[in-house]
Amino acid sequence: MQYKINKTLRNILYPFRKLVEKFVNVTDKTNDTILFKAACLTAAEAIEGDYFEFGVYQGTNFKRAYKIINDRYEKECQPHINSVESSVAEIKSNWHNIRYFAFDTFSGLPVPDEIDKQSYSYFTEGNFSCTVNDFHNNLLEARLPLDKVVTVPGLFNNTCNDETLSKFPIKKASIIYI
């Protein structure tokens, strides 16, 4: 009974929460996340490479990751006690060159097999579907620059290969979110 009440309440509040999220950071525990810590390390240590996210769905986490990484690089480029001009230049170069890769089928989950058939009911064919166009529109609403975003549609076993490496001259990844 309690579960049904919570689920109903979540469904009722969901549209309001989505509207509020456009204006306010509802989850303000950003600095507790592994993504925040990875962004701090990447920016502070001038670690070169792109951001890869696998399974982006509508882009909620992808947008959060972009903002966290962008904020950390911006902070590291500000003058502070330990900053050295050459390292700040390297950090700025890395920041300028980072690309954000979005790996997803963009058509939802494939037909579940083996253990996924025994799992939760939301692991069904087509669930979590969001087209590339809708994904891009979600990023644009959040004011993310699409020129920094690379969408790679397809199943991971068909896209994580040499062809993708050469198509998008991928050299290094600094943060990988799975």
C-alpha positions in Angstrom: 0.0 0.0 0.0 2.8 2.4 1.0 4.6 1.7 -2.3 1.5 2.5 -4.4 1.1 5.8 -2.5 4.7 6.8 -3.0 4.6 5.8 -6.7 1.4 7.8 -7.2 2.9 10.8 -5.4 6.0 10.6 -7.5 3.9 10.5 -10.7 1.9 13.5 -9.6 5.0 15.5 -8.6 7.1 14.5 -11.6 6.0 17.3 -14.0 6.5 19.9 -11.4 9.9 18.6 -10.5 11.0 18.6 -14.2 9.8 22.2 -14.5 11.7 23.3 -11.3 14.9 21.5 -12.4 15.1 23.9 -15.4 15.6 26.8 -13.0 17.0 25.3 -9.7 19.5 22.6 -9.0 17.2 20.3 -7.1 19.9 17.8 -6.2 22.5 20.0 -4.5 24.7 17.1 -3.5 26.9 17.5 -6.5 30.2 17.6 -4.7 29.4 14.2 -3.1 29.3 12.4 -6.4 32.1 10.3 -8.0 31.5 12.4 -11.2 32.4 15.6 -9.2 35.5 14.0 -7.8 36.6 12.8 -11.2 36.0 16.2 -12.7 38.1 17.8 -9.9 40.9 15.4 -10.5 40.8 15.8 -14.3 40.8 19.6 -14.2 43.3 20.0 -11.4 45.8 17.6 -12.8 45.3 18.7 -16.4 44.3 15.2 -17.6 43.7 15.3 -21.3 40.8 13.4 -22.8 37.1 13.3 -23.7 34.0 12.5 -21.6 32.2 9.2 -22.5 28.8 8.3 -21.2 27.1 5.0 -22.0 23.4 4.9 -21.9 22.4 8.5 -21.9 18.6 8.1 -22.3 17.2 11.7 -22.2 20.4 13.3 -21.1 19.7 14.2 -17.5 23.0 12.8 -16.2 24.8 13.9 -19.4 23.7 17.6 -18.8 24.8 17.3 -15.1 28.2 15.9 -16.1 28.8 18.7 -18.6 28.0 21.4 -16.0 30.1 19.8 -13.3 33.1 19.3 -15.7 32.7 22.8 -17.1 32.5 24.4 -13.6 35.6 22.5 -12.4 37.6 23.6 -15.4 36.5 27.1 -15.0 37.5 27.1 -11.4 40.9 25.6 -12.1 41.5 28.4 -14.7 41.0 31.1 -12.1 44.2 32.5 -10.5 44.9 31.0 -7.1 47.9 30.5 -4.8 49.2 27.4 -6.4 48.5 28.2 -10.0 51.4 28.3 -12.5 50.8 30.1 -15.8 52.0 27.1 -17.9 49.7 24.6 -16.1 46.7 27.0 -16.4 47.4 27.2 -20.1 47.4 23.4 -20.3 44.2 23.2 -18.3 42.6 25.7 -20.7 43.8 23.8 -23.7 42.3 20.5 -22.3 39.0 22.3 -21.5 38.8 23.8 -25.0 39.4 20.4 -26.6 37.2 18.1 -24.5 34.3 16.5 -26.3 31.3 14.8 -24.7 30.4 11.5 -26.2 26.9 10.1 -25.8 26.7 6.3 -26.5 23.1 5.0 -26.7 20.8 3.0 -29.0 18.5 6.0 -29.0 15.8 3.5 -29.7 15.5 2.0 -26.2 16.6 -1.3 -24.8 17.1 -4.3 -27.0 15.2 -7.5 -26.5 16.2 -8.7 -23.0 18.1 -11.9 -22.7 19.3 -14.2 -20.0 19.4 -12.5 -16.6 17.6 -9.4 -17.8 14.5 -11.5 -18.4 14.4 -12.4 -14.7 14.9 -8.8 -13.6 12.7 -5.8 -13.1 9.8 -5.3 -15.5 11.2 -2.0 -16.8 13.9 -4.0 -18.7 11.7 -4.5 -21.7 12.3 -4.0 -25.4 12.1 -0.3 -26.4 12.0 1.0 -22.8 14.2 4.1 -22.2 13.8 5.2 -25.8 14.8 8.8 -26.7 15.6 9.8 -30.3 18.8 11.6 -31.1 16.8 14.6 -32.0 15.0 14.7 -28.7 18.2 14.1 -26.9 19.8 17.1 -28.7 16.7 19.2 -27.9 17.1 18.3 -24.2 20.7 19.5 -24.3 19.8 22.7 -26.1 17.1 23.5 -23.5 19.9 23.2 -20.9 22.1 25.5 -23.1 24.8 22.9 -23.8 26.8 23.6 -26.9 26.1 20.8 -29.4 29.4 21.4 -31.2 31.0 19.8 -28.1 28.7 16.7 -28.2 29.2 13.6 -30.2 26.3 11.2 -30.4 27.1 7.6 -31.2 23.9 5.6 -31.9 23.9 1.8 -31.7 24.4 -1.1 -29.3 27.7 -0.9 -27.4 29.1 -4.0 -29.0 28.5 -2.5 -32.4 29.9 1.0 -31.6 32.9 0.3 -29.2 35.2 -0.6 -32.0 38.0 0.6 -34.3 35.6 2.1 -36.7 34.3 4.5 -34.1 37.8 5.3 -33.0 38.8 6.4 -36.5 35.4 8.1 -37.3 35.7 10.4 -34.4 39.6 10.6 -33.9 39.3 9.4 -30.3 42.7 9.5 -28.6 41.9 9.5 -24.8 39.0 9.5 -22.4 39.5 11.4 -19.2 36.1 10.3 -17.6 34.0 7.3 -18.5 30.5 7.1 -17.1 28.7 3.8 -17.4 
